[in-house]
């Protein structure tokens, strides 16, 4: 063979010196994150540090590491620590430091409350640079898996069975203890009656706590379903009066009070709830994560998190999370999962024009729909549903609602598929909400970096 090949010298490779300045281009995401963190006001974080103690790693370095980790799909503190040794981008962001995973995890959990302020600061920087304009919003949600095991959950029906079994076992153990004291029976070696009774009593206390929480959740659910049921009845009766005939169709089914046997409580993360997976027909422990996204620039400008499987209650908390410093949104588009007269009223009271679908989008379109003919304008006393349906049939209504699909849905898709965020690392509603804010903050950083690269601003 006459062809010559250049072969690597693996004996010399370990001694190669790498300059991070040359390896990390000037427009690299790592440099961008470091520059953005340097512009943030971190006084609220510094105030929480004690005046005494050993030399601590600067919050700027830890924040930049966490932000860059979430931007690149590394959410585990152990993976971030390892990356400070193995990944050039992380080595640059860490500035030669190698904080251990405990330091990273504790910092993230400790300063979750301050993340909301940093989230707003980054949005203000984007607005100041001209890449963020508020205008109209799109609002949607998605189920994110909680850090909870299904095997550590108990259903309400199973809970009642366990209570009965444990009470019977406690009574039997007391009886065995009395018989042993009188010398009627000999206990097996190693069996301590009092320890077994204490163990079962502790389980009964835990089950009682779970039962009380499930009862409270059932009451909350019933009140929400009852309000929705009453609204449907009212709308049904109004239509019947308008047509001067009896109500048509099947009468809405009234909600049932109390918990069902399938209601579940999870001992790993009690705040999480069993919800239907969006990708299959299964059920798992989830949180309901919400985002409001600008239609013209696709920045996340408001977030919220709940353990409600239904989206109807999520519009108000998400709109309330919109930072007043950014100005006033013109309108907001939401799918039919958010439709209710209360949500229309609440949105309008906030000075925002609502565009909420009144039902699922039909696959089959009538000729009138294809021609774009407007339906008859509803009367002044028409129902909120009729008025909203007419608004969405107008040109401006169609345009604003059409943008919902190509703005907020891709954002959620990027978070789940590109960043790979499908499960929370922290437990409890409050901590998970803080982590969701961190995820959205990282998305905004990456979004701003992409826009600046495309416009050659960075």
VOSE-870505 format. One record per residue: y, x, z of N, C-alpha, C, O in turn; residue in one letter. Coordinates in steps of 0.05 Angstrom, whole numbers, plus 5000, padded with zeros to 4 digits. Atoms other than C-alpha are relative to their C-alpha. Example, Ala and Ser with C-alpha at 12.3 -4.5 7.8 and 13.67 -1.06 7.14 Angstrom:
2
497650185000491052465156502450185000502450395013A 497649844999497952735143502249855014504449955018S 
% end
This chain:
458
497650175000500050005000502550185000502850355017X 497649835002506750304978502449885014504450025019X 497750144987511349775010500450105028498450145043X 499449904973514850025073501149775017502449595007X 499150204981516149595134501350135024500550345034X 498749914975520849685193498749865023498749615024X 501450124977517149565258501650045025503050245029X 498549984975520149425326498850215019496450255019X 500949804981519749965379500249875028502249875041X 500050154975517649575441500250195024500750095046X 499749814977517750205485503050045005503850095028X 497149964997525250275472501549745005503849755014X 498650264998526849535472501149945029503449855031X 499050064973527449465549502550165007504050085025X 497749844994532850005548502549944983504550064985X 497750075017537349665496502249875017501649705033X 497850104986544149525524501549794983502149834960X 498850225014547248855506502849955011503249935035X 497250074991554748705508500349704997500149594975X 499750295001555847985527502449924983502549704971X 497650065016562648015493499349984970500449824956X 500950015027559048145427498049784995497949654974X 502150195003553147685440501049715002499849534989X 498950274997557347075460502649984983504650104990X 497750035017562146885403502449885015502149765036X 497550104987569346705419500049695002501349595020X 500050294999568045965404497449895012496849655008X 502550094988561445925443500549805023502649815036X 499750204979560345335491500350125027501750025044X 499849874974559445815549502850095007503850045029X 497249924996566446095540501749765004503649765021X 498550244998569145395531499849885028501849805040X 500450124973566145145597501550175021502850065038X 498549834981568945745635503049964998504349945019X 497150055003575845635605500949735011503049715023X 499350274990575744895622500049995030501849875042X 500150004971573645005694502450155012503450085033X 497749854991579245515701502549835001504449905015X 497650175001584244955685499949775020501849625022X 500350234981581544465737501350075027501350305036X 499049974973584844355804497749965019496749745023X 502450004982579344525854500850005029499250075047X 499149994973583544465917498449825019498049895042X 501650194983579543865942497350135008496350075030X 502549874994573244295939500550235020499050265039X 499449784982576344905972500749915028500150055047X 499350104973578944476030497649955017497749965041X 502450074984571844306050498550255009496650225025X 501249754990569945036061501150075027503550045032X 499149914974570245286132501550264999501250414980X 498449754999574945846152498350245008498950475003X 501849794992569146236181497550004983496849814970X 502549985014562746486151500050244982502050384978X 500349775018560047006103501449964974502549744969X 498750025026562747146034498549814982496149844977X 501350215016561246535991500650044971502650164963X 499650005029560446475916502249804994502249585004X 497750175007566846185886499149744988497349744971X 500750265012566445445869500249994970498749864957X 499749995030568845605798497450084987496649974967X 502549905012562445995784497849805002496349764983X 502150194996557845475813500449744983498649634972X 499350235017561444895778499450064971498249904957X 500449935028561345255712497050024993496249934972X 502949985004553845405720498849724998497149674980X 501150275000552244675736500949854975499349724962X 499050135024556744415680498650104975497749944958X 501349895024553744885629497049935000495949884978X 502850084998546744725654499649724990497849674974X 500350285009547743975643500849974971499749804957X 499350015028551144105576497750094982497550004959X 502249895016544944485552497349895008495249994999X 502550134994539744025582498350135022495950075024X 501549894977537844435644501249875025503449945034X 499050154977538443975704498850105026499850035047X 501349904976533844325752501550255011502150434995X 498749764988537144825801498350254996499350474994X 501749775004531045275794500250114971500250354967X 499849915028531645285718502850134995503050334980X 497349875003539145445724499950285012501050465000X 500249744987537646015772498550204981499450424977X 501649835017532346295725501650074974501350304964X 498549955025537046225665502250215004503050344985X 497949794995542246685699498850284996500350474994X 501249745006537147245688499150014971499150234959X 501349995026534047035621501749904976501149974953X 498450125021539546675581502750134999504150145020X 497549865003545647035554502449825007504349905019X 497850194994550046405558500349965029502649965039X 499950034971548346305631500950255014502450245033X 499149744988549347045646503050024998504450125016X 497149985004556346995617501449815019503349885033X 498850204982557946355656499950085029501750045044X 500349914972555246645721501650255006502050315029X 498449764995559547265711498650225015499850365031X 501549794987554047735732498749925027497350085038X 501150094974552247325794497349864995496849764973X 502650145003545347025807499649835025497949895042X 500450184976546046455858497249885000496249804979X 502750114998539246215883500149704997502249574999X 500150295006536945505869500849835024501949615020X 499150164977538245275941503049985001504149775007X 497050005001545545475935501049814979502949664984X 499150185022546245115869499549715007501349545003X 500750284993542644485894501749895022502749665021X 498350094977546544455959502949964991504249775000X 497350035010553144555923500349744984502249594988X 499950255016551643995873499949765018501549575014X 500350244983549543505928502449975018503349755023X 497850014981555243695975502649894987504049744999X 497550065013560843615925499849784979501549764961X 500250235018558442995888502549825001503449724980X 497650174999564442585914502450114985504049964975X 497749885014569343085883499749994970501650044955X 500550005029566043015814501749794986502549834963X 498450215013569742365800502850094993503850034971X 497349895005576442715806499950204977501750214960X 500249805021574043285761499449864973500449954952X 500550165024571442765711502649904987503049914963X 497450105009578442475706501750234990503150214969X 498449775009581743165701499250094972500950164956X 500949915026577443345641500949804978501649884956X 499150205019579142685607503050034995504050004972X 497149965003586642825619500550244983502450244967X 499749775017585843515588499449934970500750034952X 500650085027582543195527502249834988502949854965X 497850175009588142685523502450174993503850124974X 497749825004593343235529499850164975501750224961X 500549845024590143625473500049834974500049934952X 499850185023590443005428497349914989497349764969X 502750085011582842915418499149745012497249625002X 500750254987582442315465502249804998504549845007X 498150235001585941655449498449765010496249725002X 501550224987584041045490499449774981497149744973X 500550225019584840435444498049805010498149715033X 502150194993578739985445497650155011497050385004X 502349884988572540115486497449864992497549624983X 502750125003565039985477498650055026498650275037X 501449984974560939845539497149934997496449744984X 502850065001553439885547498650155022499850325036X 501549874978548040105595497250074991496350004969X 502749915006541140415597498550055026499750125046X 501649954976535440475646499350295001498250404982X 500749724996534541175674498050025023498449895044X 502249984980528241365713501050125026502450335025X 499349894974529241475787498050225009495850224999X 501849794989526242065825498249875021498449925045X 501650164982521141595855497249964987497049924963X 502850045009513541515849499249715002499649585023X 501050274999510440845831497849975021497449755032X 502250024980504641015877501049975028499549905046X 498850034973509441015936501549735003503349715019X 498750265000511540295923498049795011495649825009X 501750224990508939645955501249744991503749704993X 499050265008509538945928500249815024499049875045X 499650194977511638355972497449875008496849835031X 502650124994504838035965498250195015496950125035X 501649804987501238685984501150065028499550115046X 498749954974506238796041499049805021498449885044X 500950214981504238136074497050045007496350005030X 502849954994496838316067499750245019498150235038X 500249764983497939006098500949935029499750035048X 499150084974501838696156497849865016497349935039X 502250154987496038226172497850195008496850185031X 502249804995490938796167500750185023499150235041X 499249814979494939276211500149875027499449995047X 499950144974496138756265497249955011496749975035X 502750044991488738596267498850275010497350275030X 501149744992487039346271501250095027499850205044X 498849934975492039446328498749845023498149965044X 501350164980488938866367497250105006496350115029X 502749894996482039156355500050265015498250315032X 499849744986484139846378500649965030499550105047X 499450064971487039556443497449915014496849995036X 502550104989480439196454498050235004496750245025X 501849764998476539846441500850185023499150285037X 499049844979481040216489499349895028498550045046X 500750124975479839716545497050025006496150085028X 502949974997472239736533499350285007497550335023X 500549724994472440496535500750065029499350215043X 499149964972476340486601497949895019497650005041X 501950124982471040036631497250124997495450055011X 502649875004465340466605498149844983495749914983X 501850175016462539926559499350134974497150104964X 500649865025463140346496500950295002502650365018X 499349715001463541096480501450054974500350004952X 498449955024469041296431499050254986498150434999X 500749765015467441786375501750245008504050215016X 498649764993469442506388502550044982502350014958X 497549955015476742646367501649754996503949774987X 498450255004478841906366501849965025500849935047X 498150054979485141806407501349734994502849704975X 499150275005486541066413503049974998504049834980X 497150034999493841126430501450114975503350004965X 498949885025495241576370499649814976501449784960X 500550185022491941086323501749755002502649644981X 498350234996495840506353502950064992504249914978X 497349925006502440886347500450034970502549954959X 499949975029500841056274500349734986501949704968X 500050275013499640326256502649855007503649704991X 497550134992505740086295502450124983504249974975X 497949885017510140586256499949894972502049834960X 500250125026507340316191501049724999502249634980X 499150284999508739606213503149995001504349824989X 497049995000516039806228501150054972503049934963X 499249945027516640106158499749764982501449714965X 500550245016513639486127502049785007502949634989X 498050204992518439046167502750064988504149884979X 497549925014524339446140499949934971501849824960X 500350065029521639376069500249704995501449614976X 500050295003520538636079502949885002503649714987X 497350094996527638526105501850064975503449904967X 498449925024530638906045499249824976501049744961X 500950175023526338505995501049715004501749584984X 498950274994528637856029502949994992503949804980X 497149985006535938076022500450014970502249884959X 499849985029534938265949499449734987500849664968X 500750265012531637605934502349805004502849634986X 497750184995537537235966502350064980503549884969X 497849925019542537635924499349924971501049824957X 500850075027538437515861500249694996501149604975X 499950295002537936765875502949904997503449724981X 497250095003545436695884501150064972502649894961X 499149935027546737055818498749814979500149714961X 501450185019541436635781501049715003501149574983X 499150274995543935995814502849964986503349754974X 497350025013551136135789499649984970501049824957X 500550015029548436265719498849734992499549624971X 501350265005544135625722502049785001502049604983X 497950214999550035205744501950014976502749804966X 498249975024554335485687498649894975499949764959X 501550115023548835315636500049695001500349564980X 500150294997548334605664502749884993502949674979X 497350105005555834525661500650004970501849814959X 499549985029556134765589498349794985499349684965X 501850205013550234315570501249725002501149574983X 498850264996553633705600502649964984503249744974X 497550025015560333865567499449954970500849794957X 500850055028556833895498499149724996499749594976X 501050275002553433235512502349795000502349604985X 497750184999560032895530501550014974502549814964X 498549975025563233175468498749864977500049754959X 501550145021557732895424499449715006498449564988X 500550274991557332245463497149924998496349714989X 502950065000549832295471498750175022500050335035X 501549864979544532555518499850304993499850374970X 500349715006543733315526497550064983495449944987X 502349925017539333635473498550245011499550385028X 501549764992533934145482498849995027499149795042X 501449984974529934365542502050065022503750245019X 498249964977533534325608499550275013497250355016X 500449734987534735015641498349985025498549795040X 501850004976529635195694501650115024502850325022X 498549914977532735245763498650245013496250275012X 501249764987531735915800498549925025499149725038X 501550054976526835965857501050195022501750425017X 499149844977528936195926497850185011495450135006X 501949834987525636755964498850214981498950174957X 501349795016522037385940497449914988496049745000X 502650065012516137345893498150225009498950435019X 502149814991509537695907500250264984499150474993X 499849765016511138195851502450175006502650404996X 497749844992517738435881499150255014497350235032X 501049754989516939165900502250165015504650145009X 498449824984519839655950498850284998496450315001X 501049735003519340405938500850175024503250185032X 499549844976518740865999501250284993502450405010X 498949745008520641495959503049984996504550145007X 497250055004527341225936500549705002500349554983X 499850294996528540535967502249874984502049634979X 497850125015535040425928499249934971500449764959X 500850055028531440445860498449744999497449645019X 501450255005528339825830498150024977498450184959X 501850035023522539645785501549864977502549644981X 498650115023525539525716498250044975496650234975X 501549985025522739425646501050244984503450284981X 499349775016522540055604501149914973500149714962X 498850085025526840025542498350094976498649984954X 501649895022521740425501497349874997496049894976X 502650135002515540025517500049755018502149685028X 500150254984513139405554499350055029498849875044X 500749944973511739775618502349975019504649925011X 497950024979515539765684499950255017497750375021X 499949764984517840345726502449995019504149815018X 497749984981522740565781502450114985502350334974X 497649935016529640585749502649955015502649815036X 497250084994537140555758501249904974500349984953X 498750115023541640175711502750164997504650115012X 497749825004546740685684501849874978500949794957X 498050135018553140425650502150214991502850395006X 497849835010558340765606501949834984501149644970X 498050115018564840555573501050234982501850444993X 499549785019566240965510502449914982502549684973X 497850055018572641015468498949974971497250134963X 501050045027571440745398501050204979499750254959X 498849825020575941245362499250295004499550454986X 500649724995573641895395497350045014496450275017X 502649984988567041735430499950175025498050325030X 500049884973569041995499499149795020499849565018X 500750184978565941695561502449995019503150205031X 497650024983571941435601499549855026501349835043X 500650144975568441025655496949995003495549964984X 502850014994561641035689499549835024501249805041X 500950144976557840625739496950015001495750054980X 502950004996550740585767499349795020500649755040X 500950214981546940015800497049994999495750124983X 502950055001539939785816499549714992497549594999X 500450275011540839115781498750024973499850154955X 501349995027536039015723501649864978501449944955X 498450155019540838535690502850124997503950225016X 497449885005547438765657502349825007504649915007X 497850194997551538145672501950085023504350035021X 498449934978554038425738501450284997502850375015X 499249725002555739115710502750044985503850264985X 497549975015561938975667502450065019503950255013X 497749964982566938925725500050275013502050405013X 499949734988564739555763500650224980502050424987X 499549795020564939965699502950004991504150214989X 497150025007571839705679501850095023503950215018X 498449914976574339835750500050305002501850415014X 500249714998572040555743501850144979502050394980X 498249885020576740665684502550125013503949985027X 497749874986582041175706502749894990503349894966X 497350115007589040875708501750214987503650144972X 498449795011591841555690499950024970501650134957X 500349985029589241485619501649794985501849814960X 498550215013593340865605498449745001496849705019X 501350265000590940165587498449954975499549984953X 501550065024585239995540500949744987501949565001X 499250245014586739475487497849785001498449555008X 502150195000579939145483497350135007497250385008X 502749894994572539235501497949824986498049584988X 502250145014566339055461497450035017496850255026X 502550004985559838865497498049824986498749634972X 502150165012553138585475499649745016500849705037X 500450264987550437895494498950015028498949825043X 501049974973547238175557502249985021501649935045X 497750014981554238175589501449734998503349685013X 498450245004556337485565499949815024497749735033X 499750214980558837015619503049935001504750094994X 497250084998565136615631501550175020503950235017X 498849834979566437045693500850274989503050374995X 499349745012566237685653502349994981504050174979X 497750045018571037405601502649995017504650115010X 497750034983575837205656500850265013503150335014X 499549754986575137855694501250214982503050364990X 499049815019576438265632502949944993504650124991X 497350095007582637865613501950055023504250125018X 498349954976585337925684500850295002502950355014X 499349725000585238675675501750094976502250324972X 498349955023589538615613498550124976499750244959X 501749905022583738785566498949774985497949574996X 501150225017581638355508497050034997496050234987X 503049985001574138195512498949924973499949734960X 501550075024569538185451497050025008495850235005X 502850004989562737975479498349824983499049584979X 501950165017556937735436499049765016498449795040X 501050254987554837025452497049964997495949785009X 502950025004547737125429499050234983500650404975X 501149785016543037585391501049974971501349754960X 499150005028545337785321497749914982495550034983X 502150115017541337375271499450184976501250304964X 500849845023537337745218500649854974501349974954X 499450165024538237165170502949905002503849795022X 497250095001545437015149500349784980499349794957X 499550225018547736375119502050094978503350294981X 498249935022551736365054502950005010504550175001X 497350014989557936175094500750265014502950365013X 499649754986557036795136500450234981502150414985X 499749795020556137235075502750004986503850204979X 497450035013562536955045502350075019504650095011X 497949944980566237105110501749765007504049805017X 498450234993568536395119500149955030498149965043X 499750044971571336265188499149725007499649534992X 500750274990568435685228502649865008504749985010X 497750154991573035135250501150115026499550185044X 498849894976577935365303499349815024499749575021X 500850174978575535115371502449865013504649965012X 497950154987579534595409500850145026499450325035X 499049874975583634785470498149975023498050145041X 501850054978578434485516497150094994495350025008X 502749905008572534835481499050195022500550305038X 501249824980567735245523500650294994501350354971X 499549715004568735995533498150124978498950304963X 501949905020562536105490500949944972500750114954X 499150085027565335715431502550164992502750254969X 497649845006572036075436499450294994500550414976X 500749725005568736755440498650034973499050224958X 501449995026564236595380502050004977501650134957X 497950015021570436425339501550274999502050364977X 498549745000574037065361498350224986499450384971X 501749805013568037485339499649964970498850144955X 500250065029568037135271502450084985502450094960X 497549925014575137355256499750294991497850434999X 500249735012576338005217500250215022498750415023X 499649804979578938385278497750005020496850215030X 502250034982573338115321497550144989496150285003X 502349885013568038335271500250305000498350455006X 499649715001571139025264499650145027498250345029X 500249884974571639165338497149995011496150195022X 502750024991564738905354498150174984496150284994X 501749835017561639275295500050295009497950425008X 499949724990564039935324498550055025497950285032X 501549974975560239805388497450154995496650345009X 502649895006553639985356500150304993498350454999X 499949735009556040635326501850185018502650405010X 498549844981559840885387498450035027497550255032X 501249974974556740735455496950054998495850205014X 502949965003549440695431499350284993497450395004X 500649725005549541385399500650195024499150385028X 499449834977552741675462497749995020496850205029X 502350034982547041405505497650154988496050275002X 502249865013542141665453500250305002498150435006X 499649714997545142365455499350095028498050305031X 500649934972544742375531497050015005496050195018X 502950024995537442175530498450194982496550324991X 501749855019534842525468500950294995499250474994X 499049735006539343135456500250165026499150385029X 499949864974541143315528497449985015496750165031X 502650034988534443055550500049895029498249935044X 499850114972536842695613498649735001499749534991X 501650244998531542175628499249935029498049735034X 500750054972530642235703502050145019502950365014X 498149894980535242335763498650215016496250195022X 501049794982534242955806500549925029499250025047X 499250084973537542625867499149725006498849554988X 500950264992535242035907502149845015503949965027X 498050184987539141435933502149934980502950084962X 498150115019544141005896502650174999503650234977X 497549854999550241405919499750274986501450354970X 500449735012547342085900499449984970500450144954X 500650045028544541825834502549934984502850024961X 497550075014551341525816501750264996503050294975X 498549745003554542215829498850174978500350304963X 501249835021549442555784500549874973500850024953X 499450135026550542035729502950074991503350124967X 497249915006558042205733500050294989501450354971X 500249725009556142945726498950014972499850174955X 501250005027551842795664502149924980502450044959X 497950105018557642405632502250214997503350244975X 497949795001562542965650499050224981500650324964X 501149795018557943465615500049914971500650074953X 499950105027557443015554502950034989503350114966X 497249995009565142985550500850294994502250344975X 499449725005565543745555498850084973500250214956X 501449925025560543825498501449864977501749974955X 498650155021564143285458502750124993503350154969X 497449875005570943615466499650274986501150334968X 500649755013567944285447499349964970500250114953X 500750065028564943985383502449934983502750024961X 497650085015571543665363501850234995502950274973X 498249775003575444295376498950204979500450324963X 501249835020570444695334500549894972501250044953X 499650125027570944205276502950014991503450034967X 497249985007578544225279501150285003503550334999X 499349724997578544975291502250045020504150205017X 498149984978582444885355499150205021500650285038X 501049824980577945355394498650234986497650415000X 
% end
